[in-house]
C-alpha cells in the first residue's frame, strides 16, 4: 500500500472514531453549564427545557414552532415570549449557521457556503425545479475518502457535523427560497456513514419535526464495511445510493483509495442484504471518466455484478476539476455504456449535474476551499 493510501485509510479511521466521540452528542442537552443548540430537539425535549427555565409547558410548543416553522435564529426574535425571558435567554443558541457566501447558477441552482460556530465552512446546494426543491446536504467538514476525481476529498477530513448542523442546512435553503424543501440528498461534503449516528438522528428530525418524508431522502455512501448493514437495522425508509464508480476491484482501488480493505464483491453482497432487509430499492452511482471506466466492457462487467439485483444505476458524466486530469466522455461513449446496461436488463439513467457554473455540481463541492475556517 502506498504512503498516500495509508494516510487516507488512517484519515478514514479518525473519521470513524469521531463518529463515536464528541460529535455523537445531538447538542440539545446541558453540558458543563452551557446550553447547547436547541435545533434538533424534539417537542418533548423543548418542553422539558422551557420548564427547567421556569416557564410554563406550553412555551415548549411555541418554541418548537418558531424554530422549525418560522426558522428563528435567536430566542430574542420570538415575540410571543415575555420580554424579560427573551432578554434572559438571548445567549441561548438556536444553532443556526451564517451564510458566508451564496452563488447562483444560470439554471437557478444555489450554492451556499455556511459558516459554523467554530469557524469551519461547509457547503450546501439548493436545486429547484417547478415541483421540487432538493437540498444537497453535507454530513462532514471535508472528507476522508480521498476519491481521486473529487474536489472535496482533496482538502482532507476535519470533523463530523452534529445533528443540528445538518438540519440547519435544510432550514437555510427553505428560508432562502421561500418554499418548502421536498427532497434531500446526502451527497455534499463527507461520507455520511462515517457520521451515521448524527445522520440518522438528523433524518428522523427532518422527518418528524421538519415534515420531510423519509422516502424523499437519499443517503449516499462510498461503501464502508458493515455500515450499510448497520444502517439497515434502523429500518429507515430512505433511498440508499452507493458510489461504485468502477466495475472491478482493481479499478475501484485506483479511483477510491479507501476501497482497498473492502472488496467490491463484499460491498455488493452487503448491498443485496440491505435490499432484502429493508425492501427498499438501492441506487448505484457511477461517475463516467473518459478512457478510464467508460468502455463497453466496463458496462458488461458492471452488469454481471448487478444481475438479479433490485437496483438502479445512475451514470454521472464527469465534471472536470482543476486538481485532476480526468475528462468527461463524449455523448457517443455515454450512449454505448447505457446501451450495454439496457441490453443486460439493468435499470439505468444518465444524470447530468446542475449547478456547474456555481461549482455546485457532483464532484465540485469544496471549490471554494481555503476560505475562513476552510473546508
Number of C-alpha atoms within 10 A of each C-alpha: 7 8 7 11 19 13 15 23 19 14 20 22 14 16 24 18 14 17 22 15 10 12 18 19 15 22 21 22 15 11 9 6 7 10 16 18 20 23 26 30 21 17 17 12 15 22 21 16 21 17 14 11 11 9 16 12 16 11 18 21 16 16 22 23 16 19 25 18 14 13 18 18 17 18 21 19 12 17 10 11 16 11 12 10 14 18 12 12 14 14 12 16 18 22 23 25 20 17 16 15 14 14 16 17 15 11 14 15 23 25 26 23 22 23 21 19 13 7 14 18 27 32 30 26 30 26 22 19 10 5 7 13 19 23 29 24 26 27 30 27 26 31 31 29 27 26 23 18 24 24 26 29 23 20 18 19 24 19 21 30 24 24 28 24 27 25 25 24 24 25 23 21 24 19 14 11 14 9 12 17 22 18 19 25 20 23 23 29 26 32 29 28 26 27 25 21 19 26 25 18 19 23 24 18 20 23 16 14 20 20 15 19 17 18 14 15 23 22 21 22 22 21 27 20 15 13 16 20 16 13 17 21 12 10 13 17 16 21 18 25 25 22 18 25 23 26 21 17 17 14 14 20 20 15 20 24 22 25 24 16 11 15 16 21 12 13 20 17 11 18 26 19 15 22 17 13 13 17 13 19 18 21 22 21 20 23 23 25 23 17 12 14 22 25 19 18 13 17 21 17 16 22 22 14 15 20 12 11 16 17 20 17 25 20 21 20 23 22 21 19 16 10 11 12 9 18 17 18 19 11 10 9 17 21 14 15 22 22 16 20 23 15 11 16 13 22 17 18 14 16 15 15 14 19 23 18 15 22 22 28 20 24 24 22 27 26 16 17 17 11 15 11 13 17 28
